[in-house]
Amino acid sequence: DSGVTQTPKHLITATGQRVTLRCSPRSGDLSVYWYQQSLDQGLQFLIQYYNGEERAKGNILERFSAQQFPDLHSELNLSSLELGDSALYFCASSGDRTNEKLFFGSGTQLSVL
Amino acid sequence: SQKIEQNSEALNIQEGKTATLTCNYTNYSPAYLQWYRQDPGRGPVFLLLIRENEKEKRKERLKVTFDTTLKQSLFHITASQPADSATYLCATGGYQKVTFGTGTKLQVIP
């Protein structure tokens, strides 16, 4: 058990809908990362937060947004969903801003039908 | 931006042999490289980290090397076991975003 909790584990929705994925980092970790993994793309970095502030941004679509709350949990919001958004979404956390040793959650499997 | 390249072809080896996986990076030398293991449908699990000024790092049956001249890291599993079968991911580190390679799938045959 990595100590990172992601909910829900599975999400099935329709095109055009909006969903929210939630992540609770390991106790004490200040950095939260979001990654998207699809079969042909590998792990794609979306966004990183450090202690509530956005720290780094990857190839995150404008339809996607995220935030980290004062209690350090994070949410990833995906809107106007398309079939191609179907993927496994991982959250990870680490203890500091050096990005060493990421601890990953078990992921949320999103299926857009 | 930094790009991490791993051999996308699966690596099949016999139990007991040493598996060697390769990770190449482009552009600047990262402050360190990290290796993770990922099982199907699960999140990656951190294995080892090697810094730019380190040549080699070991942990039990695992060994990682970092060659800044070749822009390459090698990941070795000695005395491999069927339980080592998984996908192994290489990733950069430092103050920039963490970029992962696509991983190499290792299959250890009994």
Boltz contact constraints between the chains, C-beta under 6 A:
constraints:
  - contact:
      token1: [A, 42]
      token2: [B, 102]
      max_distance: 6.0
  - contact:
      token1: [A, 43]
      token2: [B, 100]
      max_distance: 6.0
  - contact:
      token1: [A, 45]
      token2: [B, 97]
      max_distance: 6.0
  - contact:
      token1: [A, 56]
      token2: [B, 97]
      max_distance: 6.0
  - contact:
      token1: [A, 58]
      token2: [B, 97]
      max_distance: 6.0
  - contact:
      token1: [A, 90]
      token2: [B, 43]
      max_distance: 6.0
  - contact:
      token1: [A, 99]
      token2: [B, 93]
      max_distance: 6.0
  - contact:
      token1: [A, 99]
      token2: [B, 98]
      max_distance: 6.0
  - contact:
      token1: [A, 100]
      token2: [B, 49]
      max_distance: 6.0
  - contact:
      token1: [A, 100]
      token2: [B, 93]
      max_distance: 6.0
  - contact:
      token1: [A, 101]
      token2: [B, 46]
      max_distance: 6.0
  - contact:
      token1: [A, 104]
      token2: [B, 43]
      max_distance: 6.0
  - contact:
      token1: [A, 104]
      token2: [B, 44]
      max_distance: 6.0
  - contact:
      token1: [A, 105]
      token2: [B, 43]
      max_distance: 6.0
  - contact:
      token1: [A, 106]
      token2: [B, 43]
      max_distance: 6.0
  - contact:
      token1: [A, 107]
      token2: [B, 43]
      max_distance: 6.0
